Amino acid sequence: MKRAAIALLCLLAAGCSDVPYDLIIRGASVLDGDGRAPVQTDIGIARGRIVKLGDLAGKAAHRIIDASGLVASPGFIDIHNH
């Protein structure tokens, strides 16, 4: 019993989760800014970072957004400082 409790505490302390992604954005047309045509794909985000681009069908996430028909692109910086 003590071993199981210690193992559970270690997993919790390490931040392990059975849900691999915090957020999955499904079916977005992804523009990466290099001038190529957009690619329709899924985006997996964990701990505030994009960790996977590709088919994430069947993968779990705390939140899933259906982005079919929408575009995802890198962030933009307003250099005009309005």
N, C-alpha and C positions, 0 to 999 in steps of 0.2 A: 504494500500500500504506500509506503514512504517513497519507494522508487517511482511509482506512478505520479505521485504528487510533485516530486522533484522534477520529473520529466515535463510535466505540464507547466510548471513554473518557468522552466528553461525556455520552452516554446513561447510562452507569453512574453517573457522578457526579450526574446529575440525578435518579436513582432511577427511571428509566423502566422499565417492564415490559410485556411483551405480555399479562400477566394483569391485567385492570383492577381486580379486587377481591381483597382478602385473604380475605374470607369472604362467602359468600352463604347466607342463611337462607331456604329455599324453603317457600312455602305456609303461612306463619304467619298466624294470625288476629291482626291488629294492633289493639291498643287504644291510642288516643292520649290518653286521659284527659279528653276533652271531653264525654263522655256519649253520644256517637253509637255506633251498632252497630259491632262490629269488622269490618274489611275483610281478606279473605284476599289476601295479596300476598307478594312476595319482598322481602328487605332486602339491599342491597349495602353492604358495609363495606370501606373502604380507609383505611389509616393510622390506625386506631382511631376512625374517624368514620363515621356513616351517611351515605352519599353518594347513595343511590338507593333509592326505594321504587317498586315496580311489577313488571312482568313481566320477569324476567331470564333467561327460558328461552334456552338457547344461549350464555349468557355464561360466561366462565371465571373461576375463583377458585382460590386455593391450597387452600381448604377449603370444602366445601359441607355444610350441615346440613339434613336433611329435617325440617321442623317441621310437617308435615301433622297436623292435629288438636291442635296446641299453640297457646298464646297468647303473643304478644310484646307487652310494654307498657313504658312509660318506667320508669326506675329509681325505687326507693322509698327514702325516707330515714326511718329509725326515730327519730322525735323523742322517744321515751320513753327513749332511751339506755340500754337494758338491757344 
